[in-house]
Amino acid sequence: MKLVWLSVNCSHSHVSLALPLLNAAAAAADWEWREIACVSGAPAAPAATDIVSLSPDCLLATCYLFTRETVFRICRRVKALSPATVIVLGGPEFLGDNRAVLSREGWLDGVVRGEGEGIISRLLETVATGGDLSRLPGVCARLSDGTIHDTGAGAPPLPFDQLPDPTSSPFFKTDRPFAQLEVSRGCPCACGFCTSGGTPVRAGDIGQLVVRLECLRDRGVREVRMLDRTFNASPRRCVRLLTLFRERFPDLRFHIEIHPGFLTEEIREALCLAPPGQLHIEAGVQTSDPVPIGQMGRQAADAAWEGMRFLATGQNWVTHVDFIAGLPGQTLVSLLADVTAAMAEGPAEIQLETLKVLPGTRFAENCDTLGLVHAPDPPYEVLRTAAMPVEDLRQAENVSKVIDRFYNTPQLRQAFRQGVKADGVAFLTGLTRHLDAVGGLERPMALAGRLRIAHDYAVSAGLVSVAAAVEYAWLRWGLSPQHGLRPATLWKEEIPESAVAVEGEWPSNPVKIWRADIHGDVFLFVFHRHVIKQPAQAVFQVIDAPHGD
């Protein structure tokens, strides 16, 4: 029997673990497995043609909100060309009521609700014998009389230690920038927007994890993303894992998701002992507004905010902070206050995403009560709430683009933070309006273009300190000293003894020095002589220097 797995991923780097997990779980089944892969949004015809050419008895795929439409387009073509191929889908897209999708999509033979490792072998046996898919636990299917079978139950989950080892599958990818491993499944938090909200936590054996990490290291992997909803749900286990990473795998980099409200002193101490650069931490704050916090089912925000502050100011790791726009009860005012307050703390990245009302979540089941109006198709983004009209959500989306293009760009972050420090929320909303007015929200823009726009806005708004910070960034990051925001002149003398080092160290190679008078402060930007468009190797501030313009 021949099986084709359709892998539709958001990018070349982000590869789902579903294929290697299910392939390893069904290793004993007498099936030939093949993979056809593409990225979300790719044309459907090439993948469909490739699948049909393999004459599969069964086609499987997993769907999530960013891949569902591409999977559907491909599968429709496969069924048209090969009606005998049994098509079964799974993934988080099918955690809700599946009767509508099975009624609408006649090509779809069945969907699996929940985890598939425990039933994959039985599913393949049923396909091979022409049996009734609806008899399998967690499988929703169309019966012979055309009615839809959906009990609302999911496939029984296996204990974590009985889950297969994905690294044992030939389909486990190690040729990407990073590999993924699960540490646990489930989450103790009951967030209403999350498909894992309030589900039992199942954690794996740490010795088993060590074996898999050693396997990945031996295969050349240098970055591992730990798939764990809340890495520090168990403080004791979190400390053990951080100690393991530090002592056994100091050469690997780990991406972990930490709840900032669950940071014990022991966890903080373990984080501070991590080798510099080993950890990339994602901290989901989401909101500090007590109204949406209550609707979500989260704890009070004080602990989470204090934990975020600790993570954002840490020196040994990189912190990425998440916020959500469009939560029930949240206002645009409270959202923008949250974002600008977080910028003051200085995390490396801030992500502001519009709420997605995912199938099977509490928010999806209670939209009317919560006042949520969302798109009926993936990615199910909120269109309006009782507290945020359409216009407010559009402004939140525009602010998100500004954050990505300015704050999350390392060369611009300090200038952006200076703007928030000088003018608070007004700087964020003002720059957003200015960028929209010049058509910069929708088109890509080089660093020089973004700096010019930030400078134009700062000058027009009378924000002298922000304009100075942007002019400094222009020269610091190696843009034209002669045709930039602030004229600079070559400095051919020695660095004065009174000069104070602001950044970097004096390079050993021959250098070129540019002098700039930036709103009353004189700086010397030191570069390698023959390197063009590279960051300055060092910056000195000249004290008591005569000023130019």
Salt bridges, closest charged atoms under 4 A:
GLU35 OE1 - LYS173 NZ 2.99
GLU69 OE2 - ARG68 NE 3.78
GLU93 OE1 - ARG68 NH1 3.16
ASP97 OD2 - ARG99 NH2 2.54
GLU105 OE2 - ARG76 NH2 3.05
GLU105 OE2 - ARG104 NE 3.45
ASP109 OD2 - LYS79 NZ 2.74
GLU115 OE1 - ARG185 NH1 2.77
GLU115 OE2 - ARG202 NH2 2.25
GLU117 OE2 - ARG185 NH2 2.70
ASP132 OD2 - ARG135 NE 3.95
ASP150 OD1 - ARG113 NH2 2.91
ASP165 OD1 - ARG212 NE 3.18
ASP175 OD1 - ARG176 NH1 2.51
GLU182 OE2 - ARG185 NE 2.87
GLU214 OE2 - ARG248 NH2 2.67
GLU223 OE2 - ARG225 NE 3.53
GLU223 OE1 - ARG253 NH1 3.63
GLU247 OE2 - ARG246 NH2 3.78
ASP251 OD1 - ARG217 NH1 3.21
GLU282 OE1 - HIS255 NE2 3.29
GLU306 OE1 - ARG268 NH2 2.69
ASP322 OD1 - HIS320 NE2 2.76
GLU345 OE2 - ARG309 NE 3.16
GLU349 OE1 - HIS320 ND1 2.74
GLU353 OE1 - LYS356 NZ 3.56
ASP436 OD2 - ARG394 NH2 3.97
GLU442 OE2 - LYS401 NZ 2.66
GLU471 OE2 - HIS455 NE2 2.76
GLU471 OE1 - ARG486 NE 3.20
GLU471 OE2 - HIS519 NE2 3.08
GLU503 OE1 - ARG476 NE 3.01
ASP517 OD2 - HIS547 ND1 3.73
